[in-house]
Amino acid sequence: ELFFSSQWTTAIERSKTSLDPDDLETVESFRSWNNLAAEDLETLGKIPRMVKSLALKAEAFNGYCNEAQVVSNPVKEACFDMQILFTDFFTASIKYIHGAGEVPRHHGGSSHRQESGSPFQLIERRYTTTNHELGEALTRVEKLVRINSPTRVRSPPSTDANITASNLRCLLLPHIKTTRFFDRVDVFEKLDQILGPTAKRTSFRSVALHGLGGVGKSAIASTYIKKKFDENDYDVVLWVCGETPSSLRQSFTDIAMRLKLPGAQPQTHDENTILVQDWFQSTGKSKFCKDRRWLVVYDNVESAATLMPYWPESSQGRAIITTRNHSLAFEPASFGVEVTSWDAQTGSQFLLFLLKKSIGRDLEAEDSSALALSERLSGHALAISHMAGLIYDGEFSIQEFMTMYLKNPRRAHAANEFTALWDFSFKSLDKNSLFLLGVLSYLMPDTIPQELFEAGANQEFSEDLDFCSDDFSQANSLSAALRRLITLALIKRDRDTRVLSIHRMVQTQFKHFLSLEQRQKVFNNTVALVYGVFPREDTAKGQLYEVWETCNRYLQHVLNLKDCFMEEVKMSKNFKALWQFCDLLAQCQRYLYEANALTDLENLCDVNMVAVETLEDGHRKDDLKASIMSHQANLAESLGDAEKAIDLNKRVYEIRLQEKPMKQALLCYVTNNLGYCHNTANDHKSSLEWFQRSRDWWAALVESQGETQGCPPFILKNTARCMVYLNDLKGAEEMLNISIPQLKNAKPLNWAMLAYAYFVQGTLERRQCKFESAEAHFIEAQNSWLEGDQTRLHPFNGGCMYKIGACCLDQGKVEAAIKHIRDSMEVTKFHRKSMPVEHARNLFKLSEALLQDNHDSSSGEWENLRDEAEIYLKRRKPGVVACDMENAYDNLIPIFWR
């Protein structure tokens, strides 16, 4: 508070002293715009409209602050910045009007030179700059407050979480830490020159460590950042697994959780990415954390295209990339440092360092043998480390091992010395260690939970996986196999987190070591393990909402198996999928649909269809095809292509009708899907017919089981929605009066279905012109959705905020409407490429709200919004003519958030 008070006093004095005494006296006498009537009417007639436009941002700022229980220091800082911008704008405008030479720069900088142009031109330029800077300040506040309080009914926690995150000292290293680091002083010195104290701290700097796989890039990066953190060169050091989009998303979630960023949740990957990017932008620039120094490592990045969505959008901080792709040293990194293999002498010293407690008595012979082995391996760090493991495990001297290794007949036929070493090593493995290494070679390499294997102990798998019964008293246990692989430096294990990791080169070399038949067997074993832990869709519910957390835990491994399958199919047309693999992908498809991960869903469906074609013909193949097409229909409907969704679902329905015996539950679900797809297509009469068929199939199922269970509430909810669009409002209300209590009393609570039901209730009441009650139910819908701790960037959440804003506008609460629609736009903006109509609807409704607010029509903001809305609408429907009604947008939006 003292800081703000002091700076505000300084700013006011600066403005006062910059004005002529007569001007200052006149300014202090002003109490309203009426006092300006005697001044320059041509210019002054336009200034109030500018001020009105600027004041809307101040009004929005006040609205955000009113929602927060605690106004954090970053928000106070933004408020102060906005006040200064207003003061400087008014001062400059007065001086421009009177032609008084220089005007002050923002925040006490040096003065401007005399500028040319009419008074209004000069003021207009200053207005444009001020408006832009106010917008930036407001954006910071919007993000801070939006994360904590997406609507006025959800308050942020009563702690100053923003400052906590800013002041937190944090070290986030890879799960498996480097314990025996050697040499690389030269690389450290180069990194210091680029990133260290001698480099300017005023700008963002980045460097790519590039080189062959296995030369030690990741070990260098992790050791360097730990050293710099311990030396207090950085306050926050972060580690990102950069190989795939899914690993990048998970890493940003880990960072958001570790930094305790407000609004961070374990499953909200998209929102966590935004939170971390905001943190990158703001940390080091804010008055309250301007000394915060951060460094982030992106490990094992393969391409710039994969990395760029996660690259810091910041003018501060430091970043290191480790990669085999040297082009990343030019873009996006600013500098590059090549990491090469050691020379033979240094490599031999590394081998001796690793074996310092196991060196033979003849030191001269040991030295010369180490040098000879290092020469053969070209000083390659991973290969030397692995060789040390073989020597230690066999209790050999270095000379003895070299003699035996050189006599290995496979060396003569190996493509290179590395292949010979890997072959020598892999052939030394026992059966269990061999199968374990095989499974690890098909999983995501950095974060493999040991519980994946332990869960398998209670499953019925092939005898190859019997070792998963982890009994330490047995020589053939999981623990014994792990110890063997760790000793040989083929894998690493963190004893605290119980996470395993394997180098990608080891994965690749082991796959090459195996025959096609062996690869098929190992792939199937891996599928069996993951299939045993990934949640399955409950046939009675047809959903996975209650087990999202578990799905997310194993998602990366399912996606990695998907990628591995496609690699194997490209290598050999004889590679086949098991039905369990196809079913595993199908279960994951359902999760991706529910989580709105549509890009991953589309790719997974495409790969699964390829996998299904490798199965033998039969009922199981048809069943899996139907499941895939059903999820493709879900995808199409979510993207607004209702006709494609209907066609796919009808094909699914025909497959289900041919099944013997009929699966009445699945027939119930597919007809329900056809019902809501016809709803989205605006064919509401056909929709009602399909919902009736769905209820009939459920009745047949219950009767066949000798039960009296009523129709599932989510089908009643969907039917009620259809009735609303058929104007059968009484029938819709009756359906909701049955379904909502059932959903509220369900154990465990199905928060998503309850949220959808409240949304239908709000839609019904808005049709009945009960706007206040409708607003309350849309708020309940959003709160129920967020009770599931799921992503606030889901289109349904955006739809809730849109509807809340629309109801506010219906009631004449224009300011609240503008606020909620702007909140919704933060969601639709994120999805605007794949879901343009949702964003167009927000733009249109916001233009209506601004027009009702008597917004400055001369500024043309509402007209610009209307034009932009039309552009986005025509991306979905190019020939559309009427764009001035809400229905023009609603009719093209998926029914769940219409």
N, C-alpha and C positions, 0 to 999 in steps of 0.2 A: 504494500500500500504506500509506503514511503517513496518507493521508486516511482510509482505512477504519479504521485502528488508532485514530486520534484520535477519530473519530466514534463508534466502538464503545465506547471508554472513557467518553466523555461520556454515552452512552445508558445504560450499566450504572450509572454513578454516579447518574444521574437516577432510575433505578428503585430503587436502594438507598436513596437519601435520601427517596423518597416512602413507604417502608414504615416501620412502627413497628419499633423495635429488636428486640422479641420476634419479630415476624413475620420479619424479616430473618434472625435466628438460626435460626428454624425452617426457613425456605427453604433456607439453606445446609447444613442437616443432612439434607435429603431426598436419598435416593439412588435410590428407586424409589417407585411408587405404593402399595406396601404400607405405607410410612411414614405414609400419610394415613388409615389405618384409624380412628384416634381422632377424626378431624375430623367435619365436618358430612356425614354419610353420604348424606343425601337429595340434597344438591347435588353432593358429590364423586363420587357414583356415576355421574353423567352427564358430568362433565368429561372423563374419559379417552376417552369415545367421541368427544367433540368434538376432542380432541387427536389421536386416531387419524385422523380425517377430515382435519384440517389437515396431519398428518404425511405423508399420501399425496402432498400437493403438494411437500413437501420431498423425498420419495423420488423423485418424477418429476423434480424439478430435478436431483438427484444423477445420475439416469440420463442426462439430457441432457448434463451436464458430462462424464460418463465417456466419452461418444462423441467429444467434441471434442479434437483434438490441442492446440489452443490455446484457452484460456478468455479471451475478449476482455473488455475493460473494461465494456461494457454488461452482460455476463452477471454479472461480479463485482458491479456495482452492484445488479442484481436480487437477487443472493444477500444482499447487505448489507441491502437493504430488507426481505427476507423474515425475516432474523434479528431485525431491529428489531420487525417485526410480531409475531413469536413472543414476544419479551421483553415488549413492551407488553401483549400479551394475558394472559400469566401474571401480570404485576404487577397488572393491573386485576382479574383474577379473585380474587387474594388479598385485595385491598382490598374488593371487593364482598362476599366471604364474611364478612369481619370488620366490614362496614359502615363502613369508614374513608373518610369524606367524599370527597375529590377523588381522581381518578385521572389520570395523565399522558396528554396527547395524544401522537399519533405524532410522532416526529422533533423532540421538544423544543419543541412549541408550547405555548400557554397551557393551563392546566388546565381540565378540565370542571367545570361546576357540579355540586352534589350531585344525583344522579339518583334517581327514585322507582322502586319496584318491589322484588320479592323478589330475593335474591342470584342465584338461578338465572335469573330474567328478565333481570337486568342483564348477567349473563355471556353469556346467549344472544344478546342484542343485540350485545354486543361480538364474540362469535364470528361472527355473520353478517357484520359489517363486516370483520373480519379475514380471514375466508374469501374474501370478495369481492376484497379488495386482494391477497391472496396469489394468487388466480386471475389477476388482471391482471398481476402480476409474472411469473407462470409463463407466461402467454400471450406476453409479450415474449420470454422465453427460448426458448419453443417455436418461435417464428417465426425467431429468429436461428439456432438450431441446426438446425431442420428444413430451412431453405434450403440450408445447407452440407452436411448429412448426413441425407438422407431415410431411410436405414436404417443399421444399425450396421456395414454393410459398406462404406459410402462415406464416407470421412473428408474433412473440410474441408481446404483448403489451409493450410499452416503459416505463414500471415500474418495479422496482425490486421486483417482486411479491414473490419470494422465501424468501427474507429477511423479507418482510412484514408478511408472514405466520409464519416465525420462531419467530418473536418478538411479535406476537400478544398475548395479555393476554385474555384468553377466558374461559367462564363458560357456559357449555351447560347442563342444567338440564332437567329432564323429563317435558313433556308439563304441567302436573298437579303437582304443588309443594306441599310438606308437610307443612301444616300451624300450626298444633298442635302436635308437637313432644313431647314425654314424656320419661324420664328415659333413659335406655340403656347405662349408663356411663361405665359399665363393658365391653360392646362390643366395644365401642370407644377406651378404653384402650388397648384391645387386637389388634385392628386394628393399633393403634399407635405403638405398640411393633413390629408388622410385617412390617408396611409400613412407619412409621414415622421417625423423625430425628435420632432416636437411631439406626435404621437399615442402613446398608451401601447403599449409593446412587449409587454405581458403577455397580450394576447389576439389571436386571429386577426382580421384585417381584410381586407375585400375591396371592390372598386369595379368598376363596369361602365362602360366608355367606350362610349356608344351614340350612333348617328347614322346618316345616310344612307351607303350604300355609296360608297366612293371619296373621302370627305372627309379621310382620313388617320389613321384610328383606329389601324391597325396600325403605321404609321410613328411615331406619337406614342408608342405603347407600347414599341416596340423601341428608340427613341432614349432614352426616359426610363430604361428599365432599364439600358441601357448606361452612361448618365451616372451613375446611382446606384451601379452596380458600380464604375466608375472612381473615384468619390468615397469608396469603401469603406463605403457605407451598408449594403450587403448582401454576404454571403460567397458565396451561391449564388443565381444568377438563372437561371430556366428558361423555356423557350418550348414551348407545346403548341399544335398545330394542332387546333382544336376543332370543325371543321365536321361530321365524321361519326364514328361509333363506330370505324371502321377507322383513321382518321387519329389519333384520340385514343389508341387502343391502340398504334399505331406510335410516337407521341410519348413515351408512357410507357416504351416499350422503349428509345428513344433516351436518355431521362433515366437509366434504370437502368444502361445501359451507360456513359454519361458519368460518372456518380457512382461507378462501379465497385462497385455494390452486390453483396454476396455472393450468388451463385446466379443472377445475371442472365445471360441468354443471348439471342442475337439473335432467335430465333423464339418464345420463351416469353412471348407477350404477356400472357396472363392472370396468370401468376405475376409478371411484371415489374410489372403494375399493383398487385398486392398489396405487392410490395417497395417501390415508390415511396410508396404510401399509408402503409406502416409508417414509412418515412423521414420523411414529413410529420409523423406523430404523434410520433415520438421526437426528432427534431432540434429543438434549442432547449429541451428539457426535461431531457435527460440531464445529469448532473454533468460529463460529459466534453465536451459540446458545447452547453452552455447558452447560450453567447454566439453560436452559429451563427445567422445571420440569413438567411432565404431569402424569395424572391419568385418567384411563378410567374405567367406570362401565358397565358391561354386565348384564342387568337386566332380570330376569326370564328365564334363560337358562334351557332348558330341557335335552339336550344331548351334549356330547363332539363332536360328529360327525357334528352336526349343527353348533357348535361354531368354530371349528378349522380353517376353511378358513378365519375367521375374527379375529383370535387370533393374538396379536402383535408379529411380527417376529423381535424382538428387544432385545438388551442387556441392554437397559435403561428403565426407566419408571416404572409405577405401574398399577395394574389392580385388580378390585374387581368383583367377580361373585356373583349374587344372584340366588339361585336355590333351588328347593326341592330335587334335586338329589345329595346326599351326596358324590357320587363317584367323582364328579368334584373337590372335595377338594384334591384329589390325582393326578388327571390328567384332565385338564392341569394346575390347580392351584398348587402353591407350598405349601400353607397352607390352613387350614380349620378352620372356627369358626362356631359352631352351635348356632343358634338363637332359643331359646326355648320360650314357653309361659311364662308369668309372674306367680309368685306364687300368691295365692289368695289375699294376703295383697297388693302387688304392683298393681295387677289388679284392686282392689277396689279404690286405690289412683288414678289410671288412669281414672276410671269412674267419680270420684269426680272432677278431673281436667277438664274433658270435660264438666261437668255440674256445674261448679263453680258459674255460675250466675243463676242457676235454682234449687238450693238445698232447701229442705224444712226447716222449722224452727227447727224442732226436730233433731238437729245435731247428737245426739247419735243414734237415730233410722235410720237416713240416712246412717251413717257410717256402722252400722250392716247390713242394707239392701244391701248396695253396696258390702260388703264383701260376703254376701250370694250369690248375683248374680254373682260375680266374681268366686266364688267356682264352681257354676254350669257351668260356661263357661270355666273353667280351665284356667283362666287368658289369654284367646285368644284375641289378640289385635283387630282384625277386628270385631269379634263378640261383644266385649265390646263397640267399637266405634259405631257399628250399634245400639246396645241397647240404647246408649246415645241419638242417633237420635230419636228413638221411644219415649223415655221419654220426650225429649224436644218438639217434635212435638205434643204430647198429653197434654203438660203442666201438667205432673204428678210430684209428688214428687217421689223420688226413692222408698220409702216404699210403696206408693200407687201402683206404677207400679209393684213392686215385688208381691204384694198380687194378683193383677189382672192376672199377668203372670203365677203364680203358679196355678191359677184356670182354666187356659186354658186347655180344655179337650183334645186337640190334642197332648199336651205334653205327655200324658200317652201312646200314640201309636207311638210316634216318635222314630226313631232308636237311636238318641242321642240328647243331649241338643242343639247342633248346629242346627240340622234339625228342632227342635221345635221352636227355635228363628227365623229361616228364614221363616218358615211357618207362624208364628205369624205376621211377618213383611209383607210378600207378601200379606196376606189376608187383610191387612189394606189399600192396595193401591186402588185408584179409577181406573176406566176403562182405562182412557188415560195413566195414569202412568204405569199401568200394561202392556199395549201394547208397550209403549215406552221402558220400561225395557226389554221386550221381544225382540224388534228389536236390542237393544244394546247388548243383549246376543249372537247374531249371527254375530256381526261385530268384526273386529280386535280391541281388547280392549283398546289399548293405544292411538290411534290417530283417533278419530271419529270426522270429521268436522261437526259442527252444520248445515252448509249449505246443508248437505245431506237431512235434514228434511225440510228445508226451500224451497229447490228446488221442493220438493213434493207438495208444496202449489198450484202449477200451473198444477199439473198432476191429472188425473182422477184415483183415487185409491178406494179401498174399504172404507166403512164408518169407519172402525177401525182406519184409518189414517186421518180422518177429522181434528184432533187436530193439524195437521201440518200447518194449516193456523194460523200463529203466530200473533194473535191479542191480545196485552197485556190487552185489556179491557174485554176479555172473560175469564171466569173462567175455561173453558175447553180448553185453548190454549196450544200450545207447551211450552210456558214459564211457565205456571202453572204446567204442568207435570214435567218439568225439576226441578223447585223449590222443588216440593214434593220429588223427588228422591235424590236431593242434601241434603235436610234437614235430610233425613233418613240415610245419609252416604252410600247410595247404589251406587252413581256415584259421580264423581267430574267434575268440569268445570273450564277451564281457561278463565277468562273474556277477556283477551287481545287477545289471539289467537282464541278464540271461539272454542276450542277443548274439546271434552268430553272424559272421560275415565271411565272404569269400572273394578273392580277387577275380575280376572279370577275365583276366588271362588264364587263370586256373580253370574257370568254367569252360572257356573256349577250348583249351588244350585237352581237358578231360573228355569233352564231347567228341573231339577228333580222335581221341584214343579208342573210343568205343566203336564197335561195329554198328551197322544199322539196326540189327536185331537187338543189340544191347541198349542202344539209344531208345528204341521203342519201349523196351521193358522198363528202363529207368524213368522215362517220361510218364508212363502209366502209373508207376509207383508214386511219383510226385503228385499226379492228379488225384490218386486215391487219398493221399494225406490231406491235401487241401479240400477235397470234396467232403472229407470227414469233419472238417471244422467250419466250413462256410455255411451260414444259416440257410435253411430251406423254407420256401414259401408254404405257409400253412394252408392246406387245401380248404379248410373251413372258412378262412378269412380272405385268401387270395392276395395277401399283402405281406410286406416285410418291415413296415414302419417301426415296429417295436424292437427290432434287432439291428437297427442301422449302425450302432457303434461296433458291433462284432463284424458286420459286413465291411465296414471301413478298415478294420484292422487287417483284413486279409485281401483287400481289394488289389493292392499293388502286385501281390503274388499271382492272383488270377489273371491280371492283365499281362504279366510277364509270361505266364504259361501260354496265353493266347499268342503273344509274339513268337515264342519259341516254336509253337506248332506251325506257324506260317513259315518260319525258317526251315524247319525239317521238311515240310511239304515241297518247298522249292528245291531242296537238295535231293529228295527222292519221292517219286510218285507212289511208292509202295508204303509210305508212312501213313498210318491209320489213326483215327481217333476212337477212343472207347466211348460208349454211351454216357459214362460218368463224366467225361470231359465236356461233352455237349450239354449235359444237364447242369454241370457246374457253371458253364457260361450262361445258361438260361436263367439260373438263380441270380447270377450277378447282373444280368440284363434287367431283371425286375428292380433290383436295388438302384441301378443307374437311372432307370425311368423315374422312380419315386424321388430321387435326389436331383432330378432335372439335369443330369450330366449327359446331355443329348449327343454330344460329339463322340464320347466314349461308347455310348449305347449303340450308335449307328455302326461304328467300327466293329464292336463285339458281335452284333447281329450278322454282319457280313462274314466275319471269320467263322462264326458258328454254323452258318449255312454251308460253308466249304467243308467244315468238319463233319457235319451230318451226312454229306454226300459220300463220305468214306465208309459209312456204316452199311451193314447188310440190310437189305430190304426187309421190312416187317413193321409190326404195329408200333414198336418203340421208335423207329425212324420217323414214322408219320406223326407220332405224338410230339417229338422234338421239333419237327418242322412247323407244326401248328403253334408251338410255344414261341418259336422265333418270329413267325409271321405276326403273332399277337403283339409281341413287343415292337415290331416294326410298325404296326398299326398305332400303337400308343405313341410312338415317336412322330409319326405323320400327323396325328391329331394335335399333339402338343405344338407342332410347327404350323398349325392352321390348315393343313391339307386334309380336310375331312373326307373328301371323295376317295382319296387313296386309302385312308384308314378304313373306310367302309368296305372297299373292295377286298382288302387284306383280311378283314374280320369275317367277311362272307366266305372266303376260301377256308379260313380256320373252322368256321361253323360246318361247312360241308365235310371236312376231315373228321370232325368230332361226331357227326351223324353216322359216319361209316364205321366207327369203332364198335367192337363187340367184346365185352358188353359195353353199353353206352356209359360214359362218365357224366352223369347228370350234373354234378357240381361244376364241371368245366363247361358244359353246355349252358348252364345258368350264367356263368361269368362271361362267356363270349357273347351271349345275347344281351347281357347288360352293357358290354362294351359297344355293341352295335347300337344300343339305345342312346348312349351319350354321344357317340360319333354322329348319329343322325341329328341329335340336338345341336351339335357344333355346326352341322351342315344346314341348319335352319329348317330341316324337314321334321317338324315337331310331331306331326301325326304319325309318321312312320316310327319315330322315336318311341312314342307311347306304345305302339304295337310290339316293338322289340322288348320293352320293359315288361309288358304283360307276359311275353314268352319266357322271359327270365324268371319271373315269379312262378310260372307254371312248371318250369324245369325244377325249381327249388321244391315246389310242392311234391313233384314226382319223386325227388330224392328222399324227402322226409318220409313219404309214404312207404317207399321201398325199404326203409330202415325201421319201420314201425314206430316212428316218433311223431311228435306233434309240434316240433319247433317252428316258429314263425319265420317269415322271410327276413333275410339279413337286413339290418337297418340301412346299410349303405345303398342297397337297391331301392328301398323306400325313399331315401333321400334323393336319389337320382330321378326317380319317378316324380317326386314332388317338384323338382326343378323343371322337368318337362311340362308339367301341368301349369306352372307359372307362365311359360311361354305360350301355352294354349289358352291362357286367361281363365283357366279353371282354378281360381284362387282359393275357393273353399276346399276343393279336393286336395290342393297342395298343402293347405294348412293342416288338414286332417292327417296327411302322411307325415308331416314334420312333427306333429304332436305325438306320433307313435315312435318315430325314429330317433329324435333328439334325446328323449329320456333314456332309451335303450343304450345309445352311445355314451351318454354321461355316466351311466351305471356300470358300463362294461369294465371288467378286470382282466388284464391291465387295460388302462385307458388307451383307446385308439385316438390320439390327439388329432391326427390328420383327418380322419373321417368326421370327427366332431367339428373340426374347423370348417370343412366343406359344408356340413349341415347348417351351421350358423350363417355361412355365406348365402346359402339358398334362402334361409329365413330373412336375411336382410334384403335380398332381391325381391322376395314376395312383398315385404312391407313397403319397399320403395314403389312397387307397382300400385300398392294401396294408398300411396301418398302419406304414409306414416313415416316421415323422414327422420324424425328424432329416434324412433324405435329402430328403424333400419340402420341408422348410424351406430347405435349401441350394439346391434348384432354383428355388423361388420367388424367392430372393435373386438367383440368376443371371438369372432372367427380368427382374427389376427393373433390375439392372445393365446388361443388354443393351439394355433400353429407353432408359435414361439415356445410354448410349453414343452414341445418336443426337442428344444435346443437345436433346432436345425437352421439351415442357412437363411438369413434375412434377404438374400438375393434370389430366393426362389420366386418365380413369376406369381405364384399364388399370394405371397406376402405383398408383392407390388400391387396385385389386384385388390387386396384388402385396403391398402392405403388409398388407392384411387377411389374406391367406393366410399370410403369415409369422407374424402374430400368432396366427392360428388354430392353426398347427402348434406354436407355442410353448405354447399352452394345452393342446394334446393331450399335450405332454411334461411338463406340470406347471410350466413356466416362466412363472408367472403374471405376475410383474413385467414381464418382457419382452413378454408378450402384451399387457398393458395399454398399454405404450408404443407398440407397433407399430399397434395398433388405433386409438389416439388419433391417430397420424400419418396413418393412412388416413382418419380422419374429417375431417381438414383438407381432403382432396380431395373427399370425398363431400358435405361441407357446402357446398362451392362449387357443386355440381351438384344439390343436393337438390330444387330446384323441378322440373327436367326428369327427374331420375333419383332419385325418392324411395326406391326399394327398396334401392339401394346404400347409402344413408345409414341406412335402417332396419336393414339387416343388421349394420352396424358398431355401432349402438346396442344391438342384441340381444346381439352377441358380447361387447361391453364389459360389459354387465350380467352375463353368465355369468362373465367373468373376475373381476369385482369380488366376485361371490358366492363363487367358489372361493378368493378371497384372504381369506375370512372378514371381508369388509368390514363395517363397522358397519351392520347391518341396520336398526337403529332410525332411522338417518338417512334411510333409504329411497332412497338414490341409485340402487341397482341397480333398484329397482322403478320409479322415475321413468324410468330409461333404457328399461326394458321397455315401459312405457306409451307413451313417445315413439316407440319402434320400431313399435309396433302402429299408431299414428296415421299414420306415414309409409307403412307397408305398405298400409293401407286406402286411401290415396290412389291406389294403382295397382289394388288389388283390394278394393273396398268390402265384399264379402260374405265375406271370409276369416274363419275361426273359429279355427283352430289357429295360434297365433303363437309357440309356445314351442319350436320346433325350427328348426335351421339350414336345413333343406330348404324350409321355408315361404317363406324369403327367396330362397335360391339358385334355386329353380325359376322365379322371375320376373326373373332377371338375365340380360342378354345373355351368350351362351356364351363370348365371348372373355375376359371377366374374372369368370366365374361361380366 
